[in-house]
Amino acid sequence: MSKSPCIKVCEFADDICLGCGRSTREIKQWKRLGSAERSLALAQADMRLLALQATGRRKYR
């Protein structure tokens, strides 16, 4: 299983972490997700992070 993508920023806007791009639901369920579900969550988080970066709202550690 893949390691959590958390970067310890944990600031949220519209239910999305500005650091890792995951939703609060994805964060809460991370340990219970299977490999395919984690891959999907990471792909969605990457897309969210690109959108946050484009609007200047992405946070970095």
mmCIF file as Biopython writes it, N, C-alpha, C and O atoms, coordinates in Angstrom:
data_model
#
loop_
_atom_site.group_PDB
_atom_site.id
_atom_site.type_symbol
_atom_site.label_atom_id
_atom_site.label_alt_id
_atom_site.label_comp_id
_atom_site.label_asym_id
_atom_site.label_entity_id
_atom_site.label_seq_id
_atom_site.pdbx_PDB_ins_code
_atom_site.Cartn_x
_atom_site.Cartn_y
_atom_site.Cartn_z
_atom_site.occupancy
_atom_site.B_iso_or_equiv
_atom_site.auth_seq_id
_atom_site.auth_asym_id
_atom_site.pdbx_PDB_model_num
ATOM 1   N N  . MET A ? 1  ? 0.836   -1.185 0.000   1.0 0.0 1  A 1 
ATOM 2   C CA . MET A ? 1  ? 0.000   0.000  0.000   1.0 0.0 1  A 1 
ATOM 3   C C  . MET A ? 1  ? 0.880   1.247  0.000   1.0 0.0 1  A 1 
ATOM 4   O O  . MET A ? 1  ? 1.990   1.251  0.532   1.0 0.0 1  A 1 
ATOM 5   N N  . SER A ? 2  ? 0.356   2.289  -0.604  1.0 0.0 2  A 1 
ATOM 6   C CA . SER A ? 2  ? 1.130   3.513  -0.703  1.0 0.0 2  A 1 
ATOM 7   C C  . SER A ? 2  ? 1.042   4.341  0.579   1.0 0.0 2  A 1 
ATOM 8   O O  . SER A ? 2  ? 0.052   4.300  1.310   1.0 0.0 2  A 1 
ATOM 9   N N  . LYS A ? 3  ? 2.091   5.076  0.814   1.0 0.0 3  A 1 
ATOM 10  C CA . LYS A ? 3  ? 2.198   5.939  1.975   1.0 0.0 3  A 1 
ATOM 11  C C  . LYS A ? 3  ? 1.266   7.142  1.812   1.0 0.0 3  A 1 
ATOM 12  O O  . LYS A ? 3  ? 0.960   7.548  0.691   1.0 0.0 3  A 1 
ATOM 13  N N  . SER A ? 4  ? 0.825   7.696  2.912   1.0 0.0 4  A 1 
ATOM 14  C CA . SER A ? 4  ? -0.046  8.865  2.872   1.0 0.0 4  A 1 
ATOM 15  C C  . SER A ? 4  ? 0.664   10.041 2.192   1.0 0.0 4  A 1 
ATOM 16  O O  . SER A ? 4  ? 1.852   10.264 2.427   1.0 0.0 4  A 1 
ATOM 17  N N  . PRO A ? 5  ? -0.049  10.788 1.359   1.0 0.0 5  A 1 
ATOM 18  C CA . PRO A ? 5  ? 0.550   11.944 0.687   1.0 0.0 5  A 1 
ATOM 19  C C  . PRO A ? 5  ? 0.560   13.211 1.552   1.0 0.0 5  A 1 
ATOM 20  O O  . PRO A ? 5  ? 0.913   14.287 1.069   1.0 0.0 5  A 1 
ATOM 21  N N  . CYS A ? 6  ? 0.177   13.087 2.819   1.0 0.0 6  A 1 
ATOM 22  C CA . CYS A ? 6  ? 0.110   14.236 3.714   1.0 0.0 6  A 1 
ATOM 23  C C  . CYS A ? 6  ? 1.468   14.932 3.822   1.0 0.0 6  A 1 
ATOM 24  O O  . CYS A ? 6  ? 2.496   14.278 3.998   1.0 0.0 6  A 1 
ATOM 25  N N  . ILE A ? 7  ? 1.463   16.270 3.713   1.0 0.0 7  A 1 
ATOM 26  C CA . ILE A ? 7  ? 2.696   17.046 3.874   1.0 0.0 7  A 1 
ATOM 27  C C  . ILE A ? 7  ? 2.629   17.915 5.128   1.0 0.0 7  A 1 
ATOM 28  O O  . ILE A ? 7  ? 3.430   18.834 5.293   1.0 0.0 7  A 1 
ATOM 29  N N  . LYS A ? 8  ? 1.672   17.622 6.010   1.0 0.0 8  A 1 
ATOM 30  C CA . LYS A ? 8  ? 1.519   18.287 7.305   1.0 0.0 8  A 1 
ATOM 31  C C  . LYS A ? 8  ? 1.193   19.777 7.186   1.0 0.0 8  A 1 
ATOM 32  O O  . LYS A ? 8  ? 1.633   20.578 8.010   1.0 0.0 8  A 1 
ATOM 33  N N  . VAL A ? 9  ? 0.426   20.146 6.166   1.0 0.0 9  A 1 
ATOM 34  C CA . VAL A ? 9  ? -0.051  21.521 6.036   1.0 0.0 9  A 1 
ATOM 35  C C  . VAL A ? 9  ? -1.445  21.621 6.643   1.0 0.0 9  A 1 
ATOM 36  O O  . VAL A ? 9  ? -1.693  22.486 7.483   1.0 0.0 9  A 1 
ATOM 37  N N  . CYS A ? 10 ? -2.341  20.762 6.234   1.0 0.0 10 A 1 
ATOM 38  C CA . CYS A ? 10 ? -3.678  20.613 6.813   1.0 0.0 10 A 1 
ATOM 39  C C  . CYS A ? 10 ? -4.465  21.917 6.935   1.0 0.0 10 A 1 
ATOM 40  O O  . CYS A ? 10 ? -5.034  22.211 7.986   1.0 0.0 10 A 1 
ATOM 41  N N  . GLU A ? 11 ? -4.491  22.684 5.869   1.0 0.0 11 A 1 
ATOM 42  C CA . GLU A ? 11 ? -5.369  23.844 5.749   1.0 0.0 11 A 1 
ATOM 43  C C  . GLU A ? 11 ? -6.396  23.492 4.692   1.0 0.0 11 A 1 
ATOM 44  O O  . GLU A ? 11 ? -6.053  22.927 3.654   1.0 0.0 11 A 1 
ATOM 45  N N  . PHE A ? 12 ? -7.659  23.826 4.950   1.0 0.0 12 A 1 
ATOM 46  C CA . PHE A ? 12 ? -8.730  23.399 4.054   1.0 0.0 12 A 1 
ATOM 47  C C  . PHE A ? 12 ? -9.478  24.580 3.446   1.0 0.0 12 A 1 
ATOM 48  O O  . PHE A ? 12 ? -9.654  25.624 4.074   1.0 0.0 12 A 1 
ATOM 49  N N  . ALA A ? 13 ? -9.910  24.381 2.209   1.0 0.0 13 A 1 
ATOM 50  C CA . ALA A ? 13 ? -10.796 25.308 1.505   1.0 0.0 13 A 1 
ATOM 51  C C  . ALA A ? 13 ? -11.775 24.446 0.727   1.0 0.0 13 A 1 
ATOM 52  O O  . ALA A ? 13 ? -11.374 23.594 -0.066  1.0 0.0 13 A 1 
ATOM 53  N N  . ASP A ? 14 ? -13.042 24.668 0.956   1.0 0.0 14 A 1 
ATOM 54  C CA . ASP A ? 14 ? -14.087 23.905 0.267   1.0 0.0 14 A 1 
ATOM 55  C C  . ASP A ? 14 ? -13.891 22.396 0.429   1.0 0.0 14 A 1 
ATOM 56  O O  . ASP A ? 14 ? -14.064 21.640 -0.526  1.0 0.0 14 A 1 
ATOM 57  N N  . ASP A ? 15 ? -13.528 21.958 1.645   1.0 0.0 15 A 1 
ATOM 58  C CA . ASP A ? 15 ? -13.389 20.539 1.992   1.0 0.0 15 A 1 
ATOM 59  C C  . ASP A ? 15 ? -12.174 19.866 1.346   1.0 0.0 15 A 1 
ATOM 60  O O  . ASP A ? 15 ? -12.088 18.639 1.346   1.0 0.0 15 A 1 
ATOM 61  N N  . ILE A ? 16 ? -11.242 20.638 0.800   1.0 0.0 16 A 1 
ATOM 62  C CA . ILE A ? 16 ? -10.050 20.083 0.161   1.0 0.0 16 A 1 
ATOM 63  C C  . ILE A ? 16 ? -8.814  20.614 0.880   1.0 0.0 16 A 1 
ATOM 64  O O  . ILE A ? 16 ? -8.692  21.816 1.117   1.0 0.0 16 A 1 
ATOM 65  N N  . CYS A ? 17 ? -7.897  19.705 1.227   1.0 0.0 17 A 1 
ATOM 66  C CA . CYS A ? 17 ? -6.650  20.115 1.869   1.0 0.0 17 A 1 
ATOM 67  C C  . CYS A ? 17 ? -5.782  20.862 0.856   1.0 0.0 17 A 1 
ATOM 68  O O  . CYS A ? 17 ? -5.549  20.378 -0.252  1.0 0.0 17 A 1 
ATOM 69  N N  . LEU A ? 18 ? -5.315  22.033 1.245   1.0 0.0 18 A 1 
ATOM 70  C CA . LEU A ? 18 ? -4.501  22.847 0.353   1.0 0.0 18 A 1 
ATOM 71  C C  . LEU A ? 18 ? -3.066  22.321 0.247   1.0 0.0 18 A 1 
ATOM 72  O O  . LEU A ? 18 ? -2.295  22.787 -0.591  1.0 0.0 18 A 1 
ATOM 73  N N  . GLY A ? 19 ? -2.710  21.360 1.089   1.0 0.0 19 A 1 
ATOM 74  C CA . GLY A ? 19 ? -1.367  20.778 1.049   1.0 0.0 19 A 1 
ATOM 75  C C  . GLY A ? 19 ? -1.282  19.526 0.203   1.0 0.0 19 A 1 
ATOM 76  O O  . GLY A ? 19 ? -0.401  19.401 -0.648  1.0 0.0 19 A 1 
ATOM 77  N N  . CYS A ? 20 ? -2.215  18.580 0.442   1.0 0.0 20 A 1 
ATOM 78  C CA . CYS A ? 20 ? -2.127  17.296 -0.283  1.0 0.0 20 A 1 
ATOM 79  C C  . CYS A ? 20 ? -3.201  17.130 -1.352  1.0 0.0 20 A 1 
ATOM 80  O O  . CYS A ? 20 ? -3.090  16.244 -2.199  1.0 0.0 20 A 1 
ATOM 81  N N  . GLY A ? 21 ? -4.229  17.958 -1.330  1.0 0.0 21 A 1 
ATOM 82  C CA . GLY A ? 21 ? -5.262  17.894 -2.358  1.0 0.0 21 A 1 
ATOM 83  C C  . GLY A ? 21 ? -6.372  16.893 -2.113  1.0 0.0 21 A 1 
ATOM 84  O O  . GLY A ? 21 ? -7.280  16.766 -2.934  1.0 0.0 21 A 1 
ATOM 85  N N  . ARG A ? 22 ? -6.315  16.175 -0.992  1.0 0.0 22 A 1 
ATOM 86  C CA . ARG A ? 22 ? -7.361  15.198 -0.712  1.0 0.0 22 A 1 
ATOM 87  C C  . ARG A ? 22 ? -8.543  15.857 -0.011  1.0 0.0 22 A 1 
ATOM 88  O O  . ARG A ? 22 ? -8.400  16.884 0.652   1.0 0.0 22 A 1 
ATOM 89  N N  . SER A ? 23 ? -9.709  15.245 -0.172  1.0 0.0 23 A 1 
ATOM 90  C CA . SER A ? 23 ? -10.895 15.709 0.546   1.0 0.0 23 A 1 
ATOM 91  C C  . SER A ? 23 ? -10.829 15.198 1.978   1.0 0.0 23 A 1 
ATOM 92  O O  . SER A ? 23 ? -10.064 14.283 2.281   1.0 0.0 23 A 1 
ATOM 93  N N  . THR A ? 24 ? -11.631 15.791 2.858   1.0 0.0 24 A 1 
ATOM 94  C CA . THR A ? 24 ? -11.644 15.310 4.240   1.0 0.0 24 A 1 
ATOM 95  C C  . THR A ? 24 ? -12.093 13.858 4.293   1.0 0.0 24 A 1 
ATOM 96  O O  . THR A ? 24 ? -11.594 13.095 5.120   1.0 0.0 24 A 1 
ATOM 97  N N  . ARG A ? 25 ? -13.008 13.462 3.444   1.0 0.0 25 A 1 
ATOM 98  C CA . ARG A ? 25 ? -13.473 12.072 3.392   1.0 0.0 25 A 1 
ATOM 99  C C  . ARG A ? 25 ? -12.334 11.135 3.012   1.0 0.0 25 A 1 
ATOM 100 O O  . ARG A ? 25 ? -12.158 10.083 3.626   1.0 0.0 25 A 1 
ATOM 101 N N  . GLU A ? 26 ? -11.560 11.519 1.996   1.0 0.0 26 A 1 
ATOM 102 C CA . GLU A ? 26 ? -10.424 10.693 1.561   1.0 0.0 26 A 1 
ATOM 103 C C  . GLU A ? 26 ? -9.367  10.583 2.665   1.0 0.0 26 A 1 
ATOM 104 O O  . GLU A ? 26 ? -8.770  9.524  2.859   1.0 0.0 26 A 1 
ATOM 105 N N  . ILE A ? 27 ? -9.145  11.663 3.370   1.0 0.0 27 A 1 
ATOM 106 C CA . ILE A ? 27 ? -8.168  11.659 4.453   1.0 0.0 27 A 1 
ATOM 107 C C  . ILE A ? 27 ? -8.622  10.720 5.570   1.0 0.0 27 A 1 
ATOM 108 O O  . ILE A ? 27 ? -7.836  9.912  6.065   1.0 0.0 27 A 1 
ATOM 109 N N  . LYS A ? 28 ? -9.877  10.830 5.959   1.0 0.0 28 A 1 
ATOM 110 C CA . LYS A ? 28 ? -10.412 9.995  7.037   1.0 0.0 28 A 1 
ATOM 111 C C  . LYS A ? 28 ? -10.395 8.517  6.671   1.0 0.0 28 A 1 
ATOM 112 O O  . LYS A ? 28 ? -10.164 7.675  7.538   1.0 0.0 28 A 1 
ATOM 113 N N  . GLN A ? 29 ? -10.635 8.182  5.408   1.0 0.0 29 A 1 
ATOM 114 C CA . GLN A ? 29 ? -10.729 6.789  4.982   1.0 0.0 29 A 1 
ATOM 115 C C  . GLN A ? 29 ? -9.417  6.216  4.448   1.0 0.0 29 A 1 
ATOM 116 O O  . GLN A ? 29 ? -9.378  5.045  4.070   1.0 0.0 29 A 1 
ATOM 117 N N  . TRP A ? 30 ? -8.363  6.993  4.406   1.0 0.0 30 A 1 
ATOM 118 C CA . TRP A ? 30 ? -7.116  6.599  3.746   1.0 0.0 30 A 1 
ATOM 119 C C  . TRP A ? 30 ? -6.632  5.213  4.165   1.0 0.0 30 A 1 
ATOM 120 O O  . TRP A ? 30 ? -6.293  4.400  3.304   1.0 0.0 30 A 1 
ATOM 121 N N  . LYS A ? 31 ? -6.592  4.927  5.455   1.0 0.0 31 A 1 
ATOM 122 C CA . LYS A ? 31 ? -6.064  3.645  5.932   1.0 0.0 31 A 1 
ATOM 123 C C  . LYS A ? 31 ? -6.922  2.466  5.499   1.0 0.0 31 A 1 
ATOM 124 O O  . LYS A ? 31 ? -6.431  1.339  5.422   1.0 0.0 31 A 1 
ATOM 125 N N  . ARG A ? 32 ? -8.191  2.708  5.217   1.0 0.0 32 A 1 
ATOM 126 C CA . ARG A ? 32 ? -9.090  1.625  4.830   1.0 0.0 32 A 1 
ATOM 127 C C  . ARG A ? 32 ? -9.217  1.460  3.316   1.0 0.0 32 A 1 
ATOM 128 O O  . ARG A ? 32 ? -9.841  0.503  2.857   1.0 0.0 32 A 1 
ATOM 129 N N  . LEU A ? 33 ? -8.653  2.349  2.552   1.0 0.0 33 A 1 
ATOM 130 C CA . LEU A ? 33 ? -8.759  2.263  1.096   1.0 0.0 33 A 1 
ATOM 131 C C  . LEU A ? 33 ? -7.828  1.191  0.553   1.0 0.0 33 A 1 
ATOM 132 O O  . LEU A ? 33 ? -6.721  0.998  1.055   1.0 0.0 33 A 1 
ATOM 133 N N  . GLY A ? 34 ? -8.290  0.503  -0.474  1.0 0.0 34 A 1 
ATOM 134 C CA . GLY A ? 34 ? -7.454  -0.469 -1.163  1.0 0.0 34 A 1 
ATOM 135 C C  . GLY A ? 34 ? -6.504  0.235  -2.121  1.0 0.0 34 A 1 
ATOM 136 O O  . GLY A ? 34 ? -6.571  1.452  -2.293  1.0 0.0 34 A 1 
ATOM 137 N N  . SER A ? 35 ? -5.643  -0.517 -2.727  1.0 0.0 35 A 1 
ATOM 138 C CA . SER A ? 35 ? -4.637  0.031  -3.633  1.0 0.0 35 A 1 
ATOM 139 C C  . SER A ? 35 ? -5.252  0.805  -4.803  1.0 0.0 35 A 1 
ATOM 140 O O  . SER A ? 35 ? -4.804  1.905  -5.124  1.0 0.0 35 A 1 
ATOM 141 N N  . ALA A ? 36 ? -6.276  0.231  -5.438  1.0 0.0 36 A 1 
ATOM 142 C CA . ALA A ? 36 ? -6.922  0.905  -6.574  1.0 0.0 36 A 1 
ATOM 143 C C  . ALA A ? 36 ? -7.619  2.186  -6.128  1.0 0.0 36 A 1 
ATOM 144 O O  . ALA A ? 36 ? -7.588  3.198  -6.828  1.0 0.0 36 A 1 
ATOM 145 N N  . GLU A ? 37 ? -8.250  2.131  -4.951  1.0 0.0 37 A 1 
ATOM 146 C CA . GLU A ? 37 ? -8.947  3.316  -4.437  1.0 0.0 37 A 1 
ATOM 147 C C  . GLU A ? 37 ? -7.956  4.420  -4.073  1.0 0.0 37 A 1 
ATOM 148 O O  . GLU A ? 37 ? -8.231  5.602  -4.279  1.0 0.0 37 A 1 
ATOM 149 N N  . ARG A ? 38 ? -6.813  4.032  -3.535  1.0 0.0 38 A 1 
ATOM 150 C CA . ARG A ? 38 ? -5.781  5.021  -3.210  1.0 0.0 38 A 1 
ATOM 151 C C  . ARG A ? 38 ? -5.232  5.656  -4.485  1.0 0.0 38 A 1 
ATOM 152 O O  . ARG A ? 38 ? -5.002  6.864  -4.532  1.0 0.0 38 A 1 
ATOM 153 N N  . SER A ? 39 ? -5.027  4.848  -5.506  1.0 0.0 39 A 1 
ATOM 154 C CA . SER A ? 39 ? -4.533  5.383  -6.781  1.0 0.0 39 A 1 
ATOM 155 C C  . SER A ? 39 ? -5.511  6.395  -7.357  1.0 0.0 39 A 1 
ATOM 156 O O  . SER A ? 39 ? -5.105  7.445  -7.855  1.0 0.0 39 A 1 
ATOM 157 N N  . LEU A ? 40 ? -6.799  6.078  -7.290  1.0 0.0 40 A 1 
ATOM 158 C CA . LEU A ? 40 ? -7.820  7.004  -7.769  1.0 0.0 40 A 1 
ATOM 159 C C  . LEU A ? 40 ? -7.819  8.286  -6.935  1.0 0.0 40 A 1 
ATOM 160 O O  . LEU A ? 40 ? -7.870  9.385  -7.487  1.0 0.0 40 A 1 
ATOM 161 N N  . ALA A ? 41 ? -7.762  8.150  -5.621  1.0 0.0 41 A 1 
ATOM 162 C CA . ALA A ? 41 ? -7.751  9.323  -4.739  1.0 0.0 41 A 1 
ATOM 163 C C  . ALA A ? 41 ? -6.532  10.197 -5.025  1.0 0.0 41 A 1 
ATOM 164 O O  . ALA A ? 41 ? -6.642  11.424 -5.033  1.0 0.0 41 A 1 
ATOM 165 N N  . LEU A ? 42 ? -5.370  9.581  -5.259  1.0 0.0 42 A 1 
ATOM 166 C CA . LEU A ? 42 ? -4.161  10.342 -5.549  1.0 0.0 42 A 1 
ATOM 167 C C  . LEU A ? 42 ? -4.257  11.060 -6.892  1.0 0.0 42 A 1 
ATOM 168 O O  . LEU A ? 42 ? -3.802  12.197 -7.022  1.0 0.0 42 A 1 
ATOM 169 N N  . ALA A ? 43 ? -4.845  10.406 -7.887  1.0 0.0 43 A 1 
ATOM 170 C CA . ALA A ? 43 ? -5.024  11.039 -9.200  1.0 0.0 43 A 1 
ATOM 171 C C  . ALA A ? 43 ? -5.953  12.250 -9.088  1.0 0.0 43 A 1 
ATOM 172 O O  . ALA A ? 43 ? -5.686  13.302 -9.668  1.0 0.0 43 A 1 
ATOM 173 N N  . GLN A ? 44 ? -7.037  12.092 -8.341  1.0 0.0 44 A 1 
ATOM 174 C CA . GLN A ? 44 ? -7.962  13.208 -8.144  1.0 0.0 44 A 1 
ATOM 175 C C  . GLN A ? 44 ? -7.291  14.332 -7.357  1.0 0.0 44 A 1 
ATOM 176 O O  . GLN A ? 44 ? -7.479  15.508 -7.666  1.0 0.0 44 A 1 
ATOM 177 N N  . ALA A ? 45 ? -6.513  13.970 -6.344  1.0 0.0 45 A 1 
ATOM 178 C CA . ALA A ? 45 ? -5.804  14.971 -5.543  1.0 0.0 45 A 1 
ATOM 179 C C  . ALA A ? 45 ? -4.806  15.741 -6.402  1.0 0.0 45 A 1 
ATOM 180 O O  . ALA A ? 45 ? -4.666  16.954 -6.249  1.0 0.0 45 A 1 
ATOM 181 N N  . ASP A ? 46 ? -4.117  15.050 -7.297  1.0 0.0 46 A 1 
ATOM 182 C CA . ASP A ? 46 ? -3.169  15.726 -8.197  1.0 0.0 46 A 1 
ATOM 183 C C  . ASP A ? 46 ? -3.874  16.756 -9.064  1.0 0.0 46 A 1 
ATOM 184 O O  . ASP A ? 46 ? -3.359  17.855 -9.269  1.0 0.0 46 A 1 
ATOM 185 N N  . MET A ? 47 ? -5.045  16.409 -9.571  1.0 0.0 47 A 1 
ATOM 186 C CA . MET A ? 47 ? -5.812  17.355 -10.390 1.0 0.0 47 A 1 
ATOM 187 C C  . MET A ? 47 ? -6.249  18.557 -9.550  1.0 0.0 47 A 1 
ATOM 188 O O  . MET A ? 47 ? -6.198  19.696 -10.014 1.0 0.0 47 A 1 
ATOM 189 N N  . ARG A ? 48 ? -6.675  18.298 -8.319  1.0 0.0 48 A 1 
ATOM 190 C CA . ARG A ? 48 ? -7.075  19.403 -7.430  1.0 0.0 48 A 1 
ATOM 191 C C  . ARG A ? 48 ? -5.888  20.307 -7.120  1.0 0.0 48 A 1 
ATOM 192 O O  . ARG A ? 48 ? -6.025  21.530 -7.088  1.0 0.0 48 A 1 
ATOM 193 N N  . LEU A ? 49 ? -4.718  19.701 -6.892  1.0 0.0 49 A 1 
ATOM 194 C CA . LEU A ? 49 ? -3.529  20.498 -6.588  1.0 0.0 49 A 1 
ATOM 195 C C  . LEU A ? 49 ? -3.134  21.381 -7.772  1.0 0.0 49 A 1 
ATOM 196 O O  . LEU A ? 49 ? -2.707  22.519 -7.581  1.0 0.0 49 A 1 
ATOM 197 N N  . LEU A ? 50 ? -3.273  20.864 -8.984  1.0 0.0 50 A 1 
ATOM 198 C CA . LEU A ? 50 ? -2.994  21.680 -10.172 1.0 0.0 50 A 1 
ATOM 199 C C  . LEU A ? 50 ? -3.934  22.875 -10.240 1.0 0.0 50 A 1 
ATOM 200 O O  . LEU A ? 50 ? -3.513  23.986 -10.560 1.0 0.0 50 A 1 
ATOM 201 N N  . ALA A ? 51 ? -5.215  22.643 -9.936  1.0 0.0 51 A 1 
ATOM 202 C CA . ALA A ? 51 ? -6.189  23.729 -9.944  1.0 0.0 51 A 1 
ATOM 203 C C  . ALA A ? 51 ? -5.875  24.739 -8.842  1.0 0.0 51 A 1 
ATOM 204 O O  . ALA A ? 51 ? -5.971  25.946 -9.060  1.0 0.0 51 A 1 
ATOM 205 N N  . LEU A ? 52 ? -5.501  24.249 -7.660  1.0 0.0 52 A 1 
ATOM 206 C CA . LEU A ? 52 ? -5.148  25.150 -6.560  1.0 0.0 52 A 1 
ATOM 207 C C  . LEU A ? 52 ? -3.904  25.959 -6.897  1.0 0.0 52 A 1 
ATOM 208 O O  . LEU A ? 52 ? -3.822  27.147 -6.584  1.0 0.0 52 A 1 
ATOM 209 N N  . GLN A ? 53 ? -2.947  25.315 -7.529  1.0 0.0 53 A 1 
ATOM 210 C CA . GLN A ? 53 ? -1.720  26.015 -7.921  1.0 0.0 53 A 1 
ATOM 211 C C  . GLN A ? 53 ? -2.023  27.100 -8.955  1.0 0.0 53 A 1 
ATOM 212 O O  . GLN A ? 53 ? -1.456  28.191 -8.897  1.0 0.0 53 A 1 
ATOM 213 N N  . ALA A ? 54 ? -2.905  26.804 -9.887  1.0 0.0 54 A 1 
ATOM 214 C CA . ALA A ? 54 ? -3.256  27.766 -10.934 1.0 0.0 54 A 1 
ATOM 215 C C  . ALA A ? 54 ? -3.936  29.008 -10.359 1.0 0.0 54 A 1 
ATOM 216 O O  . ALA A ? 54 ? -3.829  30.099 -10.919 1.0 0.0 54 A 1 
ATOM 217 N N  . THR A ? 55 ? -4.634  28.834 -9.243  1.0 0.0 55 A 1 
ATOM 218 C CA . THR A ? 55 ? -5.319  29.969 -8.620  1.0 0.0 55 A 1 
ATOM 219 C C  . THR A ? 55 ? -4.505  30.576 -7.485  1.0 0.0 55 A 1 
ATOM 220 O O  . THR A ? 55 ? -4.956  31.519 -6.834  1.0 0.0 55 A 1 
ATOM 221 N N  . GLY A ? 56 ? -3.308  30.043 -7.242  1.0 0.0 56 A 1 
ATOM 222 C CA . GLY A ? 56 ? -2.436  30.577 -6.213  1.0 0.0 56 A 1 
ATOM 223 C C  . GLY A ? 56 ? -2.832  30.203 -4.802  1.0 0.0 56 A 1 
ATOM 224 O O  . GLY A ? 56 ? -2.380  30.836 -3.847  1.0 0.0 56 A 1 
ATOM 225 N N  . ARG A ? 57 ? -3.669  29.185 -4.649  1.0 0.0 57 A 1 
ATOM 226 C CA . ARG A ? 57 ? -4.134  28.797 -3.315  1.0 0.0 57 A 1 
ATOM 227 C C  . ARG A ? 57 ? -3.429  27.576 -2.744  1.0 0.0 57 A 1 
ATOM 228 O O  . ARG A ? 57 ? -3.644  27.233 -1.582  1.0 0.0 57 A 1 
ATOM 229 N N  . ARG A ? 58 ? -2.607  26.924 -3.521  1.0 0.0 58 A 1 
ATOM 230 C CA . ARG A ? 58 ? -1.907  25.734 -3.022  1.0 0.0 58 A 1 
ATOM 231 C C  . ARG A ? 58 ? -0.909  26.131 -1.951  1.0 0.0 58 A 1 
ATOM 232 O O  . ARG A ? 58 ? -0.233  27.154 -2.068  1.0 0.0 58 A 1 
ATOM 233 N N  . LYS A ? 59 ? -0.820  25.317 -0.904  1.0 0.0 59 A 1 
ATOM 234 C CA . LYS A ? 59 ? 0.121   25.570 0.199   1.0 0.0 59 A 1 
ATOM 235 C C  . LYS A ? 59 ? 1.234   24.548 0.156   1.0 0.0 59 A 1 
ATOM 236 O O  . LYS A ? 59 ? 1.010   23.378 -0.156  1.0 0.0 59 A 1 
ATOM 237 N N  . TYR A ? 60 ? 2.417   24.992 0.467   1.0 0.0 60 A 1 
ATOM 238 C CA . TYR A ? 60 ? 3.591   24.118 0.490   1.0 0.0 60 A 1 
ATOM 239 C C  . TYR A ? 60 ? 4.171   24.117 1.897   1.0 0.0 60 A 1 
ATOM 240 O O  . TYR A ? 60 ? 3.971   25.057 2.667   1.0 0.0 60 A 1 
ATOM 241 N N  . ARG A ? 61 ? 4.868   23.086 2.209   1.0 0.0 61 A 1 
ATOM 242 C CA . ARG A ? 61 ? 5.516   22.975 3.498   1.0 0.0 61 A 1 
ATOM 243 C C  . ARG A ? 61 ? 6.873   23.606 3.451   1.0 0.0 61 A 1 
ATOM 244 O O  . ARG A ? 61 ? 7.585   23.614 4.455   1.0 0.0 61 A 1 
#
